[in-house]
Amino acid sequence: MTASPALELDSFFMRELQTVNEDVRRVAALATFHRLRPGNDITVEEFLTSLQAHEELWAVVRSLGIVEFAQALAGGGGGSSGPATAPESGRRTRLTENQKAGLKDAIARVLAAHPAGMSRTEVTAAVVAAGLVPAGIEQSDLQIKVRQPLHELVAAGQIHTVGEKRLMKYLAGPSGQAR
């Protein structure tokens, strides 16, 4: 009987170790991709073929959105390192126009998929779950960062609200009634 709990403990440990190993490998592959700076002496096809040859790196690249992919290749590390270093210093950062546009698009997509509406917290969680967080925005900052794009979408009539304050829900499309 004592052998069974020990084997079970070993099995749990090995699964956790494998999960941590996969996480570390993903972070390393993502960091490697962000450091790549291909020149004009290589074609897109050659570049993608060379990425596919590295299984872990290709898995990370496949998970990126097109904007994140382009920013990383264009040296977006400089633009994304600003927001990455600002929270450490305790300073708030502003959304770039690209980040704001990306958030607006993500919010519109998420709300279109949820006709019953969602709170700001639910919108934020859905954007994260769908992998639609624009490059350069930390997930910890996202809850605050979605406020401005939500307000602008409401003002533009692309989405509307129901309820007040903490009970407010955002819904896709313009309001059917006067506000």
N, CA, C and O of each residue as an XYZ file, in Angstrom:
716
protein
N       0.801     -1.200      0.000
C       0.000      0.000      0.000
C       0.843      1.264      0.000
O       0.441      2.277     -0.571
N       2.000      1.214      0.631
C       2.832      2.405      0.687
C       3.446      2.727     -0.669
O       3.802      3.877     -0.927
N       3.577      1.720     -1.543
C       4.154      1.950     -2.867
C       3.192      2.762     -3.742
O       3.640      3.579     -4.546
N       1.906      2.555     -3.600
C       0.919      3.258     -4.421
C       0.949      4.771     -4.219
O       1.000      5.505     -5.206
N       0.919      5.273     -2.972
C       0.999      6.736     -2.798
C       2.322      7.313     -3.307
O       2.346      8.432     -3.819
N       3.421      6.568     -3.174
C       4.705      7.057     -3.648
C       4.700      7.156     -5.178
O       5.201      8.128     -5.743
N       4.131      6.145     -5.842
C       4.042      6.188     -7.302
C       3.124      7.318     -7.754
O       3.396      7.996     -8.744
N       2.040      7.509     -7.020
C       1.109      8.588     -7.348
C       1.783      9.939     -7.174
O       1.594     10.836     -7.995
N       2.567     10.094     -6.115
C       3.298     11.335     -5.867
C       4.301     11.587     -6.989
O       4.422     12.708     -7.481
N       5.025     10.529     -7.395
C       5.969     10.665     -8.509
C       5.254     11.078     -9.789
O       5.755     11.913    -10.542
N       4.102     10.502    -10.033
C       3.331     10.828    -11.236
C       2.886     12.290    -11.218
O       3.000     12.984    -12.229
N       2.379     12.762    -10.078
C       1.979     14.165     -9.953
C       3.170     15.094    -10.168
O       3.071     16.102    -10.869
N       4.298     14.736     -9.552
C       5.496     15.548     -9.671
C       5.952     15.637    -11.125
O       6.288     16.718    -11.610
N       5.964     14.501    -11.815
C       6.423     14.486    -13.206
C       5.495     15.307    -14.100
O       5.966     15.985    -15.013
N       4.184     15.256    -13.852
C       3.251     16.069    -14.649
C       3.495     17.556    -14.414
O       3.510     18.342    -15.361
N       3.685     17.944    -13.150
C       3.964     19.351    -12.842
C       5.284     19.794    -13.454
O       5.387     20.894    -13.998
N       6.283     18.941    -13.366
C       7.587     19.250    -13.941
C       7.480     19.417    -15.458
O       8.096     20.316    -16.031
N       6.703     18.557    -16.099
C       6.522     18.659    -17.538
C       5.800     19.961    -17.899
O       6.164     20.616    -18.875
N       4.791     20.336    -17.127
C       4.054     21.581    -17.381
C       4.970     22.793    -17.244
O       4.950     23.687    -18.091
N       5.764     22.827    -16.191
C       6.692     23.937    -15.976
C       7.730     23.970    -17.099
O       8.076     25.042    -17.596
N       8.219     22.809    -17.493
C       9.189     22.718    -18.578
C       8.600     23.284    -19.867
O       9.275     24.029    -20.577
N       7.345     22.939    -20.180
C       6.692     23.447    -21.389
C       6.534     24.967    -21.323
O       6.731     25.659    -22.322
N       6.177     25.486    -20.140
C       6.033     26.935    -19.972
C       7.360     27.653    -20.187
O       7.413     28.685    -20.857
N       8.423     27.109    -19.623
C       9.746     27.720    -19.757
C      10.190     27.680    -21.227
O      10.742     28.655    -21.738
N       9.950     26.571    -21.888
C      10.314     26.451    -23.293
C       9.541     27.455    -24.151
O      10.105     28.038    -25.078
N       8.255     27.660    -23.850
C       7.445     28.636    -24.607
C       7.985     30.050    -24.397
O       8.123     30.809    -25.356
N       8.288     30.406    -23.158
C       8.831     31.741    -22.872
C      10.160     31.932    -23.593
O      10.418     32.997    -24.154
N      10.995     30.910    -23.578
C      12.293     30.999    -24.257
C      12.112     31.127    -25.767
O      12.812     31.910    -26.409
N      11.193     30.377    -26.330
C      10.953     30.458    -27.777
C      10.402     31.832    -28.149
O      10.800     32.400    -29.166
N       9.494     32.370    -27.341
C       8.938     33.693    -27.618
C      10.025     34.760    -27.533
O      10.083     35.654    -28.378
N      10.881     34.674    -26.529
C      11.983     35.633    -26.390
C      12.937     35.525    -27.578
O      13.427     36.537    -28.080
N      13.196     34.307    -28.023
C      14.069     34.104    -29.179
C      13.463     34.737    -30.420
O      14.155     35.417    -31.178
N      12.167     34.515    -30.630
C      11.513     35.091    -31.805
C      11.581     36.617    -31.779
O      11.825     37.237    -32.814
N      11.373     37.223    -30.628
C      11.405     38.679    -30.526
C      12.803     39.239    -30.778
O      12.947     40.417    -31.105
N      13.832     38.407    -30.627
C      15.208     38.867    -30.866
C      15.634     38.702    -32.323
O      16.666     39.234    -32.731
N      14.848     37.971    -33.102
C      15.194     37.776    -34.509
C      15.044     39.084    -35.263
O      14.065     39.807    -35.078
N      15.997     39.381    -36.098
C      15.944     40.579    -36.934
C      16.394     40.203    -38.339
O      17.519     40.504    -38.737
N      15.498     39.531    -39.102
C      15.916     39.143    -40.452
C      16.085     40.358    -41.349
O      15.385     41.360    -41.200
N      17.006     40.256    -42.264
C      17.260     41.346    -43.207
C      16.545     41.091    -44.524
O      15.781     40.135    -44.649
N      16.793     41.940    -45.495
C      16.181     41.818    -46.802
C      16.865     40.767    -47.666
O      16.436     40.521    -48.793
N      17.923     40.145    -47.154
C      18.621     39.136    -47.920
C      17.934     37.769    -47.837
O      18.427     36.804    -48.421
N      16.820     37.667    -47.131
C      16.079     36.423    -46.998
C      14.625     36.680    -47.405
O      14.061     37.730    -47.100
N      14.034     35.711    -48.093
C      12.640     35.878    -48.507
C      11.724     35.444    -47.367
O      12.156     34.772    -46.431
N      10.467     35.832    -47.457
C       9.487     35.451    -46.434
C       9.364     33.934    -46.383
O       9.278     33.343    -45.306
N       9.356     33.315    -47.549
C       9.234     31.863    -47.601
C      10.409     31.182    -46.897
O      10.213     30.244    -46.125
N      11.622     31.651    -47.163
C      12.808     31.084    -46.506
C      12.751     31.299    -44.997
O      13.100     30.410    -44.221
N      12.309     32.484    -44.590
C      12.228     32.795    -43.165
C      11.233     31.869    -42.471
O      11.538     31.292    -41.427
N      10.039     31.728    -43.056
C       9.024     30.865    -42.448
C       9.455     29.403    -42.458
O       9.174     28.672    -41.509
N      10.122     28.977    -43.497
C      10.632     27.604    -43.550
C      11.659     27.362    -42.455
O      11.669     26.307    -41.821
N      12.524     28.347    -42.239
C      13.525     28.185    -41.177
C      12.869     28.172    -39.797
O      13.338     27.476    -38.897
N      11.796     28.933    -39.625
C      11.071     28.899    -38.351
C      10.400     27.551    -38.141
O      10.402     27.020    -37.031
N       9.826     26.995    -39.203
C       9.139     25.703    -39.105
C      10.096     24.577    -38.745
O       9.679     23.558    -38.196
N      11.365     24.752    -39.048
C      12.356     23.727    -38.730
C      12.572     23.620    -37.215
O      13.054     22.599    -36.723
N      12.218     24.665    -36.490
C      12.354     24.665    -35.029
C      10.960     24.536    -34.429
O      10.216     25.513    -34.348
N      10.618     23.333    -34.014
C       9.256     23.002    -33.596
C       8.712     23.926    -32.510
O       7.592     24.422    -32.625
N       9.485     24.159    -31.469
C       8.998     24.985    -30.358
C       8.829     26.443    -30.770
O       7.862     27.095    -30.377
N       9.752     26.942    -31.546
C       9.665     28.318    -32.031
C       8.468     28.469    -32.973
O       7.751     29.467    -32.905
N       8.250     27.498    -33.839
C       7.124     27.554    -34.765
C       5.794     27.504    -34.013
O       4.840     28.175    -34.408
N       5.718     26.719    -32.937
C       4.487     26.644    -32.142
C       4.142     28.009    -31.547
O       2.974     28.392    -31.489
N       5.160     28.733    -31.109
C       4.934     30.064    -30.555
C       4.522     31.033    -31.657
O       3.593     31.819    -31.471
N       5.193     30.989    -32.790
C       4.883     31.889    -33.905
C       3.451     31.653    -34.390
O       2.742     32.609    -34.706
N       3.021     30.392    -34.452
C       1.657     30.086    -34.886
C       0.621     30.669    -33.939
O      -0.504     30.943    -34.357
N       0.971     30.865    -32.678
C       0.005     31.388    -31.703
C      -0.094     32.914    -31.732
O      -0.995     33.485    -31.117
N       0.824     33.582    -32.442
C       0.810     35.048    -32.505
C      -0.232     35.544    -33.495
O      -0.534     34.882    -34.488
N      -0.772     36.709    -33.208
C      -1.621     37.396    -34.175
C      -0.732     38.036    -35.227
O       0.473     38.180    -35.023
N      -1.315     38.415    -36.339
C      -0.537     38.984    -37.444
C       0.134     40.290    -37.031
O       1.260     40.564    -37.446
N      -0.544     41.095    -36.222
C       0.040     42.369    -35.791
C       1.228     42.117    -34.870
O       2.271     42.756    -35.011
N       1.073     41.191    -33.931
C       2.185     40.863    -33.036
C       3.371     40.320    -33.830
O       4.523     40.659    -33.558
N       3.070     39.470    -34.816
C       4.114     38.902    -35.661
C       4.873     40.011    -36.397
O       6.103     40.031    -36.409
N       4.132     40.917    -37.002
C       4.753     42.008    -37.760
C       5.543     42.941    -36.850
O       6.639     43.374    -37.208
N       4.999     43.254    -35.679
C       5.707     44.142    -34.757
C       7.010     43.516    -34.272
O       8.024     44.201    -34.142
N       6.978     42.227    -34.010
C       8.199     41.557    -33.556
C       9.260     41.579    -34.651
O      10.438     41.802    -34.371
N       8.848     41.350    -35.889
C       9.808     41.360    -36.990
C      10.313     42.752    -37.303
O      11.465     42.921    -37.703
N       9.463     43.751    -37.127
C       9.838     45.125    -37.448
C      10.616     45.786    -36.318
O      10.902     46.982    -36.373
N      10.949     45.025    -35.316
C      11.687     45.611    -34.198
C      10.753     46.226    -33.188
O      11.112     47.181    -32.500
N       9.552     45.683    -33.096
C       8.570     46.164    -32.129
C       9.026     45.952    -30.708
O       8.350     46.368    -29.767
N      10.171     45.307    -30.538
C      10.712     45.128    -29.195
C      10.945     46.453    -28.519
O      10.778     46.564    -27.305
N      11.338     47.489    -29.297
C      11.531     48.812    -28.716
C      10.227     49.397    -28.257
O      10.159     49.999    -27.186
N       9.162     49.228    -29.065
C       7.862     49.749    -28.687
C       7.222     48.950    -27.578
O       6.535     49.510    -26.725
N       7.443     47.620    -27.578
C       6.813     46.823    -26.541
C       7.651     46.781    -25.273
O       7.147     46.368    -24.228
N       8.918     47.195    -25.329
C       9.707     47.201    -24.099
C       9.340     48.390    -23.227
O       9.524     48.345    -22.010
N       8.825     49.446    -23.830
C       8.372     50.591    -23.038
C       7.288     50.200    -22.069
O       7.451     50.419    -20.868
N       6.165     49.622    -22.533
C       5.135     49.204    -21.617
C       5.601     48.107    -20.676
O       5.100     48.007    -19.557
N       6.547     47.285    -21.104
C       7.002     46.218    -20.234
C       7.832     46.772    -19.076
O       7.797     46.216    -17.978
N       8.574     47.853    -19.298
C       9.393     48.389    -18.228
C       8.640     49.410    -17.376
O       8.989     49.616    -16.214
N       7.631     50.041    -17.926
C       6.913     51.075    -17.180
C       6.222     50.542    -15.928
O       6.325     51.187    -14.885
N       5.509     49.383    -15.966
C       4.875     48.919    -14.751
C       5.860     48.629    -13.628
O       5.528     48.780    -12.453
N       7.093     48.206    -13.993
C       8.089     47.945    -12.959
C       8.461     49.228    -12.231
O       8.732     49.206    -11.031
N       8.476     50.350    -12.954
C       8.839     51.604    -12.317
C       7.642     52.264    -11.656
O       7.781     53.310    -11.024
N       6.449     51.653    -11.799
C       5.269     52.193    -11.155
C       4.589     53.280    -11.963
O       3.646     53.903    -11.475
N       5.042     53.529    -13.194
C       4.448     54.566    -14.028
C       3.373     53.955    -14.909
O       3.489     52.813    -15.353
N       2.327     54.728    -15.154
C       1.276     54.293    -16.057
C       1.683     54.635    -17.477
O       2.403     55.604    -17.719
N       1.216     53.835    -18.401
C       1.512     54.075    -19.805
C       0.205     54.311    -20.558
O      -0.857     53.844    -20.147
N       0.299     55.032    -21.651
C      -0.872     55.275    -22.488
C      -0.923     54.255    -23.597
O       0.099     53.712    -24.016
N      -2.130     54.002    -24.065
C      -2.308     53.121    -25.209
C      -1.857     53.835    -26.474
O      -2.121     55.025    -26.650
N      -1.190     53.125    -27.333
C      -0.888     53.685    -28.648
C      -2.164     53.584    -29.482
O      -3.102     52.881    -29.106
N      -2.196     54.281    -30.601
C      -3.379     54.209    -31.469
C      -3.584     52.787    -31.987
O      -4.721     52.333    -32.116
N      -2.496     52.086    -32.284
C      -2.604     50.700    -32.748
C      -3.161     49.793    -31.664
O      -4.004     48.937    -31.934
N      -2.685     49.980    -30.427
C      -3.192     49.175    -29.319
C      -4.669     49.455    -29.077
O      -5.455     48.537    -28.842
N      -5.044     50.750    -29.139
C      -6.440     51.109    -28.923
C      -7.323     50.514    -30.009
O      -8.395     49.981    -29.720
N      -6.874     50.604    -31.266
C      -7.634     50.025    -32.378
C      -7.744     48.509    -32.221
O      -8.795     47.928    -32.491
N      -6.662     47.874    -31.785
C      -6.687     46.431    -31.558
C      -7.651     46.046    -30.459
O      -8.374     45.057    -30.573
N      -7.663     46.839    -29.379
C      -8.597     46.573    -28.289
C     -10.042     46.779    -28.743
O     -10.922     45.988    -28.402
N     -10.284     47.834    -29.507
C     -11.645     48.082    -29.995
C     -12.123     46.906    -30.843
O     -13.256     46.448    -30.694
N     -11.268     46.426    -31.723
C     -11.619     45.298    -32.574
C     -11.877     44.046    -31.726
O     -12.841     43.318    -31.964
N     -11.020     43.806    -30.749
C     -11.175     42.639    -29.877
C     -12.481     42.724    -29.085
O     -13.199     41.732    -28.952
N     -12.783     43.909    -28.561
C     -14.008     44.105    -27.784
C     -15.229     43.864    -28.675
O     -16.170     43.183    -28.269
N     -15.214     44.418    -29.879
C     -16.340     44.244    -30.801
C     -16.542     42.765    -31.138
O     -17.676     42.287    -31.191
N     -15.444     42.045    -31.365
C     -15.549     40.612    -31.674
C     -16.146     39.832    -30.515
O     -17.034     39.000    -30.698
N     -15.642     40.117    -29.312
C     -16.097     39.394    -28.130
C     -17.576     39.676    -27.865
O     -18.341     38.755    -27.579
N     -17.978     40.937    -27.958
C     -19.375     41.283    -27.701
C     -20.300     40.715    -28.775
O     -21.429     40.328    -28.474
N     -19.841     40.662    -30.011
C     -20.664     40.088    -31.076
C     -20.945     38.612    -30.822
O     -21.984     38.093    -31.229
N     -20.018     37.941    -30.150
C     -20.176     36.520    -29.850
C     -21.020     36.276    -28.595
O     -21.360     35.131    -28.295
N     -21.359     37.334    -27.862
C     -22.134     37.208    -26.622
C     -23.330     38.163    -26.669
O     -23.259     39.262    -26.119
N     -24.420     37.759    -27.316
C     -25.560     38.653    -27.488
C     -26.222     39.087    -26.181
O     -26.911     40.106    -26.158
N     -26.029     38.341    -25.100
C     -26.630     38.704    -23.820
C     -25.889     39.856    -23.146
O     -26.376     40.410    -22.160
N     -24.725     40.221    -23.662
C     -23.940     41.311    -23.092
C     -22.961     40.818    -22.044
O     -23.054     39.693    -21.553
N     -22.014     41.698    -21.715
C     -20.974     41.343    -20.759
C     -20.569     42.567    -19.957
O     -20.650     43.698    -20.436
N     -20.132     42.324    -18.727
C     -19.571     43.399    -17.924
C     -18.157     43.690    -18.404
O     -17.608     42.933    -19.205
N     -17.565     44.768    -17.930
C     -16.196     45.106    -18.331
C     -15.237     43.989    -17.928
O     -14.323     43.657    -18.683
N     -15.436     43.411    -16.753
C     -14.580     42.320    -16.285
C     -14.721     41.105    -17.204
O     -13.731     40.456    -17.543
N     -15.953     40.808    -17.601
C     -16.183     39.674    -18.486
C     -15.596     39.937    -19.873
O     -15.046     39.030    -20.499
N     -15.711     41.165    -20.347
C     -15.122     41.523    -21.644
C     -13.610     41.307    -21.584
O     -13.022     40.716    -22.490
N     -12.990     41.790    -20.511
C     -11.538     41.645    -20.354
C     -11.143     40.177    -20.347
O     -10.206     39.784    -21.042
N     -11.847     39.362    -19.569
C     -11.537     37.931    -19.495
C     -11.717     37.257    -20.849
O     -10.922     36.394    -21.222
N     -12.756     37.642    -21.587
C     -13.005     37.041    -22.898
C     -11.934     37.442    -23.912
O     -11.541     36.631    -24.750
N     -11.463     38.681    -23.843
C     -10.403     39.133    -24.740
C      -9.126     38.328    -24.474
O      -8.442     37.909    -25.408
N      -8.818     38.120    -23.202
C      -7.634     37.330    -22.836
C      -7.809     35.888    -23.289
O      -6.904     35.304    -23.884
N      -8.982     35.313    -23.006
C      -9.233     33.911    -23.350
C      -9.178     33.680    -24.862
O      -8.753     32.616    -25.315
N      -9.601     34.661    -25.630
C      -9.592     34.532    -27.086
C      -8.221     34.836    -27.679
O      -8.021     34.671    -28.882
N      -7.275     35.277    -26.853
C      -5.933     35.589    -27.337
C      -5.898     36.848    -28.183
O      -5.087     36.956    -29.102
N      -6.770     37.801    -27.881
C      -6.873     39.017    -28.677
C      -6.214     40.230    -28.031
O      -6.439     41.360    -28.463
N      -5.406     40.004    -27.004
C      -4.740     41.122    -26.331
C      -3.670     41.695    -27.260
O      -2.767     40.966    -27.672
N      -3.752     42.983    -27.599
C      -2.750     43.581    -28.486
C      -1.352     43.528    -27.871
O      -1.194     43.556    -26.650
N      -0.360     43.454    -28.723
C       1.031     43.408    -28.278
C       1.366     44.651    -27.468
O       0.928     45.754    -27.794
N       2.134     44.464    -26.427
C       2.597     45.580    -25.617
C       1.690     45.934    -24.452
O       2.007     46.843    -23.685
N       0.570     45.237    -24.300
C      -0.324     45.494    -23.169
C      -0.228     44.314    -22.222
O      -0.493     43.171    -22.596
N       0.151     44.608    -21.001
C       0.241     43.558    -19.995
C      -1.166     43.136    -19.592
O      -2.057     43.978    -19.480
N      -1.375     41.827    -19.372
C      -2.691     41.347    -18.968
C      -3.130     41.961    -17.645
O      -4.323     42.168    -17.420
N      -2.175     42.253    -16.771
C      -2.523     42.859    -15.483
C      -3.061     44.277    -15.657
O      -3.817     44.751    -14.809
N      -2.688     44.963    -16.740
C      -3.161     46.326    -17.015
C      -4.429     46.347    -17.850
O      -5.071     47.390    -17.973
N      -4.794     45.223    -18.418
C      -5.880     45.192    -19.385
C      -7.212     45.661    -18.803
O      -7.970     46.348    -19.488
N      -7.508     45.307    -17.564
C      -8.773     45.694    -16.933
C      -8.964     47.207    -16.973
O     -10.077     47.684    -17.199
N      -7.903     47.956    -16.759
C      -7.976     49.416    -16.777
C      -7.914     49.928    -18.214
O      -8.603     50.885    -18.565
N      -7.095     49.295    -19.036
C      -6.875     49.766    -20.400
C      -8.114     49.639    -21.296
O      -8.224     50.367    -22.283
N      -9.049     48.733    -20.976
C     -10.231     48.575    -21.827
C     -11.254     49.689    -21.615
O     -12.167     49.837    -22.427
N     -11.126     50.469    -20.556
C     -12.110     51.517    -20.274
C     -12.247     52.516    -21.405
O     -13.358     52.783    -21.862
N     -11.137     53.072    -21.865
C     -11.184     54.095    -22.910
C     -11.744     53.548    -24.228
O     -12.625     54.179    -24.813
N     -11.263     52.393    -24.716
C     -11.849     51.865    -25.946
C     -13.347     51.554    -25.809
O     -14.111     51.772    -26.749
N     -13.768     51.046    -24.643
C     -15.189     50.794    -24.426
C     -15.980     52.090    -24.533
O     -17.009     52.145    -25.207
N     -15.493     53.137    -23.863
C     -16.170     54.435    -23.899
C     -16.246     54.970    -25.331
O     -17.286     55.480    -25.749
N     -15.164     54.857    -26.073
C     -15.141     55.361    -27.446
C     -16.078     54.564    -28.357
O     -16.703     55.130    -29.254
N     -16.175     53.250    -28.126
C     -17.095     52.437    -28.923
C     -18.548     52.808    -28.624
O     -19.380     52.844    -29.530
N     -18.853     53.085    -27.349
C     -20.204     53.519    -26.971
C     -20.500     54.870    -27.607
O     -21.573     55.069    -28.176
N     -19.547     55.804    -27.514
C     -19.738     57.147    -28.077
C     -19.928     57.096    -29.593
O     -20.664     57.908    -30.154
N     -19.270     56.148    -30.254
C     -19.384     56.019    -31.705
C     -20.643     55.251    -32.117
O     -20.959     55.167    -33.303
N     -21.356     54.695    -31.144
C     -22.581     53.959    -31.442
C     -22.348     52.544    -31.927
O     -23.274     51.904    -32.425
N     -21.126     52.040    -31.793
C     -20.833     50.678    -32.242
C     -21.283     49.638    -31.225
O     -21.615     48.510    -31.590
N     -21.293     50.015    -29.947
C     -21.816     49.164    -28.877
C     -22.695     50.045    -27.994
O     -22.671     51.270    -28.113
N     -23.467     49.422    -27.111
C     -24.273     50.211    -26.185
C     -24.281     49.545    -24.817
O     -23.852     48.401    -24.666
N     -24.770     50.269    -23.833
C     -24.772     49.770    -22.461
C     -26.194     49.599    -21.962
O     -27.128     50.242    -22.440
N     -26.328     48.716    -20.989
C     -27.580     48.498    -20.286
C     -27.225     48.444    -18.816
O     -26.263     47.776    -18.437
N     -27.989     49.141    -17.977
C     -27.717     49.159    -16.547
C     -26.821     50.312    -16.168
O     -26.438     51.126    -17.009
N     -26.488     50.373    -14.882
C     -25.651     51.445    -14.373
C     -24.549     50.906    -13.476
O     -24.691     49.855    -12.851
N     -23.471     51.632    -13.425
C     -22.312     51.375    -12.566
C     -21.908     49.913    -12.571
O     -21.601     49.365    -13.629
N     -21.901     49.276    -11.426
C     -21.405     47.899    -11.318
C     -22.288     46.875    -12.016
O     -21.842     45.761    -12.291
N     -23.518     47.231    -12.303
C     -24.426     46.310    -12.981
C     -24.459     46.541    -14.490
O     -25.252     45.914    -15.193
N     -23.610     47.430    -14.992
C     -23.602     47.780    -16.408
C     -23.092     46.617    -17.256
O     -22.117     45.944    -16.921
N     -23.796     46.415    -18.367
C     -23.367     45.428    -19.351
C     -23.212     46.128    -20.686
O     -23.945     47.062    -21.011
N     -22.247     45.657    -21.447
C     -22.001     46.178    -22.786
C     -22.565     45.179    -23.781
O     -22.399     43.968    -23.631
N     -23.234     45.706    -24.799
C     -23.826     44.867    -25.833
C     -23.382     45.352    -27.204
O     -23.149     46.543    -27.409
N     -23.269     44.417    -28.138
C     -22.863     44.762    -29.500
C     -23.963     45.553    -30.207
O     -25.148     45.369    -29.929
N     -23.566     46.418    -31.104
C     -24.505     47.179    -31.918
C     -24.993     48.448    -31.249
O     -24.805     48.649    -30.049
N     -25.628     49.309    -32.049
C     -26.159     50.554    -31.496
C     -27.382     50.280    -30.625
O     -28.031     49.241    -30.751
N     -27.681     51.217    -29.752
C     -28.816     51.097    -28.855
C     -30.109     51.247    -29.640
O     -30.208     52.092    -30.531
N     -31.099     50.425    -29.309
C     -32.389     50.506    -29.981
C     -33.260     51.604    -29.402
O     -34.334     51.889    -29.932
N     -32.808     52.224    -28.320
C     -33.601     53.268    -27.691
C     -32.716     54.466    -27.387
O     -31.490     54.357    -27.388
N     -33.326     55.581    -27.135
C     -32.556     56.801    -26.798
C     -31.883     56.627    -25.461
O     -32.437     56.032    -24.536
N     -30.687     57.152    -25.373
C     -29.935     57.011    -24.111
C     -30.270     58.091    -23.155
O     -29.732     58.125    -22.049
